[in-house]
Amino acid sequence: MLNSVTVVDDEASIRSAVEQWLNLSGFQVQLFSRAQECLAQLPRDFPGVILSDVRMPGISGLELLAEVQRQDPDLPVILLTGHGDVPMAVEAMRDGAYDFLEKPFSPDTLLSSLRRALDKRGLVLENRRLHQQADSRAKLDATLLGVSQALQTLRRQVLELAPLPVNVLVRGETGSGKELIARCLHDFGPRAGKPFVALNCAAIPEQLFEAELFGHESGAFTGAQGKRIGKLEYAHGGTLFLDEIESMPLAQQVKLLRVLQEQKLERLGSNQSITVDLRIIAATKPDLLEEARAGRFREDLAYRLTVAELRLPPLRERREDIPLLYAHFAHHAALRLGRKAAPLGGPQLGRLLSHDWPGNVRELANAAERQVLGLQEPQAEAVDSGQSLAAQQEAFEAQCLRAALTRHKGEIKAVLNELQLPRRTLNEKMQRHGLSREMFVKNS
């Protein structure tokens, strides 16, 4: 339940009396003597109500109302007026004020108006939150492509973890999209407007690692010309993505752990502590705790990084996503190269589904680009998938159903005609594969 009230009045006695009444009634109160001060500290989506006098030095209550209306038309403003200001206050209500109270007013009248205003504000903010969730879900669906249950679960986990101030470990095979997941965790969270800094721990020579991570002052070591900001400091306020974290030298693991514990660092060649506020998202192929047990990684750092863990399934475990991903990569390759992407035929689709994709999504994207360039048919040489024939047939059938439902935007009659199936058979197959007409009508 919302209970925040901002009071703006140039009379100290009024501020003191109102604060006393509201505190006794369980409200959180913030006091300002000038409207300018209130506007300077007014947060976006303020979870409360503004209670303001009309006549004040500088910016008046009416001017405050106009500015609040410009910033957030749904933020309730209750005006406090003298007897002669009543006609003005009535006009202000036409301009968007929530209510006005004529001085002197009773505590009960004030509390009644505030509670109604706070109830309204609560509904507005809840509605905004639901809309933002829906928008985020739609944007994430367009970024993390896939119809498999594994991808649906992964998208849900990303949306749940993105707003939380916790470090995340992303596990997955080479080419499975770990950096894309890290980017989504950043972009869909509160740090989205701040830096996203990526560092591949396996690509940096050990003797340069500390300078790369912590930065250095001029002359800190031979060749250190000028001051350099390290990745940790550069990511202040945002996210640092450490790919192949298992490759980080043990000596640097100790120093990274200290930064995570103290939220401070020192550049090489400096004794000055610099405060850093950042979120660490690390990525690894092996199990980091197993690496720690084998003595190849610090166990205390592993636990610090693995507050939450996301596992990216390899492409061979979500074969039903392959046609959608392939079409996406082929379309973008065709746009970039000025070529035309040929539609997939049945034999080509079968080869895509039967390939094992050891390079995962990265390999699939490369295959799509080569096909657009006319350098090869999609996976002309199929690799044993390790799945039974029945499992591969199920995956192929599911993809055919999705493709037809997508083409016809969930129009069942058109799907029946195209696939030449009885209605009952189509219903049974859709149910078995977790498909519904609404999924395709909504996304059309």
C-alpha positions as CSV (number, residue, x, y, z in Angstrom):
1,M,0.0,0.0,0.0
2,L,1.3,3.5,-0.9
3,N,1.8,5.9,2.0
4,S,4.2,8.6,0.7
5,V,3.2,12.2,0.9
6,T,5.3,15.2,-0.2
7,V,4.3,18.5,1.5
8,V,5.2,21.8,-0.1
9,D,4.4,24.9,2.0
10,D,6.4,28.1,2.8
11,E,4.9,28.3,6.3
12,A,6.8,26.3,8.8
13,S,3.8,26.0,11.2
14,I,1.7,24.4,8.5
15,R,4.5,22.0,7.5
16,S,5.0,21.0,11.1
17,A,1.3,20.5,11.8
18,V,0.7,18.5,8.7
19,E,3.8,16.3,9.3
20,Q,2.6,15.5,12.8
21,W,-0.9,14.5,11.6
22,L,0.4,12.4,8.8
23,N,3.1,10.6,10.9
24,L,0.5,9.7,13.5
25,S,-1.6,8.2,10.7
26,G,1.3,6.0,9.3
27,F,2.3,8.1,6.3
28,Q,5.9,8.7,5.2
29,V,6.3,12.5,4.9
30,Q,8.8,14.6,3.0
31,L,8.8,18.4,3.6
32,F,9.8,21.3,1.3
33,S,9.5,25.0,1.8
34,R,9.9,25.8,-1.9
35,A,8.4,24.2,-5.0
36,Q,11.8,24.3,-6.8
37,E,13.2,22.0,-4.2
38,C,10.3,19.5,-4.6
39,L,10.7,19.4,-8.4
40,A,14.4,18.9,-8.2
41,Q,14.0,15.8,-6.0
42,L,10.8,14.4,-7.5
43,P,11.6,10.8,-8.7
44,R,10.1,9.2,-11.8
45,D,7.0,7.2,-11.0
46,F,6.8,8.8,-7.5
47,P,4.8,6.3,-5.3
48,G,2.7,8.9,-3.5
49,V,0.9,12.3,-3.5
50,I,2.0,15.9,-3.5
51,L,0.3,18.3,-1.1
52,S,1.1,21.9,-2.0
53,D,0.1,25.4,-0.9
54,V,-1.1,27.7,-3.8
55,R,0.6,31.0,-2.8
56,M,4.3,30.6,-2.3
57,P,7.4,32.7,-3.2
58,G,9.1,31.7,-6.4
59,I,7.2,28.9,-8.1
60,S,3.6,28.9,-7.0
61,G,1.5,25.9,-6.3
62,L,-0.3,26.3,-9.7
63,E,3.0,26.5,-11.5
64,L,4.1,23.4,-9.6
65,L,0.9,21.6,-10.7
66,A,1.6,22.6,-14.3
67,E,5.1,21.2,-14.2
68,V,4.0,18.0,-12.4
69,Q,1.3,17.5,-15.1
70,R,4.0,17.9,-17.8
71,Q,6.2,15.2,-16.1
72,D,3.5,12.8,-15.0
73,P,-0.2,13.7,-15.6
74,D,-1.3,10.9,-13.3
75,L,0.5,12.1,-10.2
76,P,-2.1,13.4,-7.8
77,V,-1.6,17.0,-6.6
78,I,-3.8,18.3,-3.7
79,L,-3.8,22.1,-3.3
80,L,-4.1,24.0,0.0
81,T,-5.9,27.3,-0.5
82,G,-7.0,30.3,1.4
83,H,-10.6,31.4,1.2
84,G,-10.0,33.9,-1.6
85,D,-8.2,31.3,-3.7
86,V,-11.2,28.9,-4.0
87,P,-12.2,30.0,-7.5
88,M,-8.6,29.7,-8.6
89,A,-8.4,26.2,-7.0
90,V,-11.6,25.1,-8.8
91,E,-10.0,26.2,-12.1
92,A,-6.9,24.3,-11.2
93,M,-8.9,21.1,-10.7
94,R,-10.1,21.5,-14.3
95,D,-6.4,21.7,-15.2
96,G,-5.6,18.4,-13.5
97,A,-5.4,19.0,-9.7
98,Y,-6.7,16.0,-7.8
99,D,-8.4,18.0,-5.0
100,F,-8.2,21.3,-3.0
101,L,-8.6,21.9,0.7
102,E,-9.6,25.3,2.0
103,K,-7.6,26.5,5.1
104,P,-8.2,25.8,7.9
105,F,-8.9,22.2,7.2
106,S,-9.5,19.3,9.7
107,P,-7.1,16.3,9.9
108,D,-10.0,14.0,8.9
109,T,-10.7,16.0,5.7
110,L,-7.0,15.9,4.8
111,L,-6.6,12.1,5.5
112,S,-9.7,11.3,3.5
113,S,-8.5,13.2,0.5
114,L,-5.0,11.7,0.7
115,R,-6.2,8.1,1.0
116,R,-8.4,8.5,-2.1
117,A,-5.5,10.0,-4.0
118,L,-3.1,7.3,-2.9
119,D,-5.6,4.6,-3.9
120,K,-5.8,6.1,-7.3
121,R,-2.0,6.4,-7.6
122,G,-1.6,2.8,-6.6
123,L,-3.8,1.7,-9.5
124,V,-2.0,3.9,-11.9
125,L,1.4,2.5,-10.9
126,E,0.2,-1.1,-11.0
127,N,-1.2,-0.5,-14.5
128,R,2.1,0.9,-15.6
129,R,4.0,-2.0,-14.1
130,L,1.8,-4.5,-16.0
131,H,2.3,-2.6,-19.2
132,Q,6.0,-2.4,-18.7
133,Q,6.1,-6.2,-18.0
134,A,4.1,-6.9,-21.2
135,D,6.4,-4.6,-23.2
136,S,9.6,-6.2,-21.8
137,R,8.2,-9.7,-22.5
138,A,7.4,-8.7,-26.1
139,K,10.9,-7.2,-26.6
140,L,12.6,-10.2,-25.0
141,D,10.6,-12.6,-27.2
142,A,11.9,-10.7,-30.2
143,T,15.5,-10.9,-28.9
144,L,15.7,-14.5,-27.5
145,L,14.1,-16.3,-30.4
146,G,12.6,-19.8,-29.9
147,V,9.4,-21.7,-29.3
148,S,10.8,-24.5,-27.3
149,Q,9.9,-25.0,-23.6
150,A,13.6,-24.5,-22.7
151,L,13.6,-21.0,-24.3
152,Q,10.3,-20.1,-22.8
153,T,11.7,-21.0,-19.4
154,L,15.0,-19.1,-20.1
155,R,13.1,-15.9,-21.1
156,R,11.0,-16.1,-17.9
157,Q,14.2,-16.5,-15.8
158,V,15.9,-13.5,-17.5
159,L,12.9,-11.3,-16.8
160,E,12.8,-12.4,-13.2
161,L,16.6,-11.9,-12.7
162,A,17.1,-8.7,-14.8
163,P,15.8,-6.2,-12.1
164,L,17.5,-7.9,-9.2
165,P,20.8,-6.6,-7.8
166,V,22.5,-10.0,-7.9
167,N,25.5,-11.4,-9.7
168,V,24.6,-14.1,-12.3
169,L,26.6,-17.0,-13.7
170,V,25.6,-18.0,-17.3
171,R,26.5,-21.6,-18.2
172,G,26.5,-22.9,-21.7
173,E,28.5,-24.5,-24.5
174,T,30.6,-22.5,-27.0
175,G,28.4,-20.5,-29.4
176,S,25.2,-21.0,-27.4
177,G,24.6,-17.2,-26.9
178,K,26.0,-16.5,-23.4
179,E,26.8,-12.8,-24.1
180,L,23.4,-12.3,-25.6
181,I,21.8,-13.5,-22.3
182,A,24.2,-11.2,-20.3
183,R,23.1,-8.3,-22.6
184,C,19.4,-9.0,-22.0
185,L,20.0,-9.2,-18.2
186,H,21.5,-5.7,-18.5
187,D,19.1,-4.2,-21.0
188,F,15.9,-5.3,-19.2
189,G,17.1,-4.2,-15.7
190,P,17.5,-0.9,-13.9
191,R,21.2,-0.5,-15.2
192,A,20.1,-0.4,-18.8
193,G,21.2,3.2,-19.3
194,K,24.6,2.6,-17.9
195,P,27.7,0.9,-19.5
196,F,27.7,-2.7,-20.5
197,V,31.4,-3.8,-20.6
198,A,32.4,-7.2,-21.9
199,L,35.8,-8.8,-21.2
200,N,36.9,-12.2,-22.5
201,C,39.1,-13.6,-19.8
202,A,40.7,-16.2,-22.1
203,A,41.8,-13.5,-24.6
204,I,44.1,-11.5,-22.3
205,P,47.7,-12.4,-21.6
206,E,48.2,-13.1,-17.9
207,Q,50.8,-10.3,-17.5
208,L,48.3,-7.7,-18.8
209,F,45.2,-9.0,-17.0
210,E,45.5,-6.8,-13.9
211,A,46.0,-3.6,-15.8
212,E,43.1,-4.5,-18.1
213,L,40.8,-5.2,-15.2
214,F,41.9,-2.5,-12.7
215,G,43.5,0.2,-14.9
216,H,46.8,1.9,-14.1
217,E,48.4,5.3,-13.5
218,S,51.0,6.8,-15.7
219,G,54.4,5.0,-15.2
220,A,52.9,2.2,-13.1
221,F,55.0,-0.3,-15.1
222,T,57.2,-0.3,-18.1
223,G,55.1,0.9,-21.1
224,A,52.3,2.4,-19.0
225,Q,52.0,5.8,-20.7
226,G,49.2,7.9,-19.3
227,K,46.4,7.0,-17.0
228,R,44.1,4.2,-18.1
229,I,40.6,3.3,-16.8
230,G,40.2,-0.4,-16.2
231,K,37.1,-2.5,-17.1
232,L,35.9,-2.6,-13.5
233,E,35.9,1.2,-13.1
234,Y,34.6,1.8,-16.6
235,A,31.5,-0.4,-15.8
236,H,30.6,1.8,-12.8
237,G,26.9,2.0,-12.5
238,G,26.4,-0.7,-15.1
239,T,27.3,-4.3,-15.8
240,L,30.6,-6.1,-16.3
241,F,30.4,-9.3,-18.4
242,L,33.3,-11.7,-17.8
243,D,33.3,-14.3,-20.5
244,E,35.2,-17.6,-20.0
245,I,35.6,-16.6,-16.3
246,E,37.2,-20.0,-15.6
247,S,40.3,-18.7,-17.5
248,M,40.9,-15.8,-15.1
249,P,44.3,-16.1,-13.4
250,L,44.1,-17.1,-9.7
251,A,46.0,-14.0,-8.6
252,Q,43.4,-11.8,-10.2
253,Q,40.6,-13.9,-8.7
254,V,41.7,-12.8,-5.2
255,K,41.6,-9.1,-6.2
256,L,38.3,-9.4,-8.0
257,L,36.8,-11.1,-4.8
258,R,38.0,-8.1,-2.8
259,V,36.3,-5.7,-5.1
260,L,33.1,-7.6,-4.9
261,Q,33.3,-7.6,-1.1
262,E,34.3,-4.0,-0.6
263,Q,33.0,-2.3,-3.8
264,K,36.3,-0.5,-4.1
265,L,39.4,-0.8,-6.2
266,E,42.8,0.7,-6.7
267,R,44.4,1.3,-10.1
268,L,47.9,-0.1,-10.6
269,G,50.4,2.5,-9.3
270,S,47.9,4.2,-7.1
271,N,47.0,4.0,-3.4
272,Q,43.7,5.8,-3.8
273,S,40.5,3.7,-3.4
274,I,37.8,4.2,-6.0
275,T,34.2,3.2,-5.2
276,V,32.6,1.1,-7.9
277,D,28.9,0.1,-8.2
278,L,28.5,-2.6,-10.7
279,R,26.9,-6.0,-11.4
280,I,29.0,-8.9,-12.5
281,I,27.6,-11.4,-15.0
282,A,30.1,-14.2,-15.6
283,A,29.9,-16.9,-18.3
284,T,31.5,-20.3,-18.3
285,K,31.4,-23.6,-20.1
286,P,32.5,-25.9,-17.3
287,D,30.8,-26.2,-13.8
288,L,32.6,-23.4,-11.8
289,L,32.1,-25.2,-8.5
290,E,33.7,-28.4,-10.0
291,E,36.6,-26.2,-11.2
292,A,36.9,-24.9,-7.6
293,R,36.9,-28.4,-6.2
294,A,39.7,-29.3,-8.6
295,G,41.8,-26.4,-7.4
296,R,41.5,-24.4,-10.7
297,F,39.2,-21.7,-9.4
298,R,38.7,-20.0,-6.0
299,E,35.7,-21.5,-4.3
300,D,34.8,-18.3,-2.4
301,L,34.7,-16.3,-5.7
302,A,32.7,-19.1,-7.4
303,Y,30.0,-18.7,-4.7
304,R,30.1,-14.9,-5.0
305,L,29.5,-15.1,-8.8
306,T,26.9,-17.8,-8.6
307,V,24.2,-16.0,-6.6
308,A,21.9,-17.0,-9.5
309,E,22.7,-19.4,-12.3
310,L,21.3,-19.6,-15.8
311,R,21.9,-22.6,-18.0
312,L,21.7,-22.2,-21.8
313,P,20.6,-25.4,-23.5
314,P,22.6,-26.5,-26.5
315,L,20.9,-26.3,-29.9
316,R,20.6,-30.1,-30.1
317,E,18.4,-30.0,-27.0
318,R,15.9,-27.5,-28.6
319,R,15.7,-28.6,-32.2
320,E,12.2,-27.1,-32.6
321,D,13.9,-23.7,-32.5
322,I,16.2,-24.4,-35.4
323,P,13.9,-23.4,-38.3
324,L,12.9,-20.1,-36.7
325,L,16.5,-19.2,-35.9
326,Y,17.8,-20.3,-39.3
327,A,15.1,-18.1,-41.0
328,H,16.1,-15.2,-38.8
329,F,19.8,-15.5,-39.6
330,A,19.2,-16.0,-43.3
331,H,16.9,-13.0,-43.5
332,H,19.4,-10.7,-41.8
333,A,22.3,-12.1,-43.9
334,A,20.3,-11.5,-47.1
335,L,19.6,-7.8,-46.0
336,R,23.3,-7.3,-45.1
337,L,24.6,-8.9,-48.3
338,G,22.0,-7.6,-50.7
339,R,21.0,-11.2,-51.6
340,K,17.7,-13.1,-51.5
341,A,17.2,-15.8,-48.9
342,A,15.6,-18.9,-50.5
343,P,12.8,-20.5,-48.5
344,L,13.6,-23.8,-46.8
345,G,12.3,-27.0,-48.5
346,G,11.4,-30.2,-46.8
347,P,14.7,-32.0,-47.4
348,Q,16.7,-28.9,-46.3
349,L,14.6,-28.6,-43.1
350,G,15.2,-32.3,-42.4
351,R,19.0,-31.9,-42.7
352,L,18.9,-28.9,-40.4
353,L,17.0,-30.9,-37.8
354,S,19.2,-33.9,-38.0
355,H,22.5,-32.1,-37.6
356,D,24.0,-32.1,-34.1
357,W,25.2,-28.4,-34.2
358,P,28.3,-28.7,-32.0
359,G,28.9,-25.0,-32.6
360,N,25.4,-24.2,-31.5
361,V,23.7,-21.0,-32.6
362,R,26.9,-19.5,-33.9
363,E,27.3,-22.4,-36.2
364,L,23.7,-22.2,-37.4
365,A,24.1,-18.5,-38.1
366,N,27.2,-19.2,-40.2
367,A,25.4,-22.0,-42.1
368,A,22.6,-19.5,-42.9
369,E,25.0,-16.9,-44.2
370,R,26.9,-19.4,-46.3
371,Q,23.6,-20.6,-47.8
372,V,22.6,-17.0,-48.7
373,L,26.0,-16.6,-50.4
374,G,25.3,-19.8,-52.4
375,L,28.3,-21.5,-50.9
376,Q,26.5,-24.6,-49.6
377,E,23.1,-26.2,-49.1
378,P,22.0,-26.0,-45.5
379,Q,23.9,-28.9,-43.8
380,A,24.3,-31.1,-46.8
381,E,26.2,-33.6,-44.7
382,A,24.0,-34.5,-41.8
383,V,25.6,-35.6,-38.5
384,D,24.1,-38.2,-36.2
385,S,21.9,-36.3,-33.8
386,G,22.0,-38.9,-31.1
387,Q,18.2,-38.9,-31.1
388,S,15.9,-41.7,-32.1
389,L,14.0,-41.6,-35.4
390,A,10.8,-41.2,-33.5
391,A,12.2,-38.2,-31.6
392,Q,13.4,-36.5,-34.8
393,Q,10.0,-37.2,-36.4
394,E,8.2,-35.5,-33.4
395,A,10.4,-32.5,-33.7
396,F,9.8,-32.2,-37.5
397,E,6.0,-32.6,-37.0
398,A,6.0,-29.9,-34.3
399,Q,7.8,-27.5,-36.6
400,C,5.5,-28.2,-39.5
401,L,2.5,-27.4,-37.3
402,R,4.0,-24.2,-36.0
403,A,4.9,-23.1,-39.5
404,A,1.4,-23.7,-40.8
405,L,-0.2,-22.0,-37.8
406,T,2.1,-19.0,-38.1
407,R,1.4,-18.6,-41.9
408,H,-2.3,-18.7,-41.3
409,K,-2.2,-16.6,-38.1
410,G,-4.0,-19.4,-36.1
411,E,-6.8,-19.8,-38.7
412,I,-7.6,-23.5,-38.0
413,K,-9.6,-24.1,-41.2
414,A,-6.8,-22.9,-43.4
415,V,-4.3,-25.1,-41.5
416,L,-6.5,-28.1,-41.9
417,N,-6.7,-27.5,-45.7
418,E,-2.9,-27.1,-46.0
419,L,-1.9,-30.1,-44.0
420,Q,-4.9,-32.2,-45.1
421,L,-5.7,-33.4,-41.6
422,P,-9.0,-34.1,-39.9
423,R,-10.0,-31.6,-37.2
424,R,-9.7,-34.2,-34.4
425,T,-6.2,-35.3,-35.5
426,L,-5.0,-31.7,-35.7
427,N,-6.4,-31.0,-32.2
428,E,-4.6,-34.0,-30.8
429,K,-1.3,-33.1,-32.4
430,M,-1.5,-29.5,-31.2
431,Q,-2.2,-30.6,-27.7
432,R,0.7,-33.1,-27.7
433,H,3.1,-30.4,-28.9
434,G,1.8,-27.7,-26.5
435,L,0.4,-25.5,-29.2
436,S,-2.8,-23.4,-29.1
437,R,-4.5,-21.3,-31.7
438,E,-4.2,-18.2,-29.4
439,M,-0.4,-18.3,-29.5
440,F,-0.5,-17.5,-33.2
441,V,-3.5,-15.1,-33.3
442,K,-1.8,-13.0,-30.6
443,N,1.5,-12.9,-32.4
444,S,0.1,-12.2,-35.8
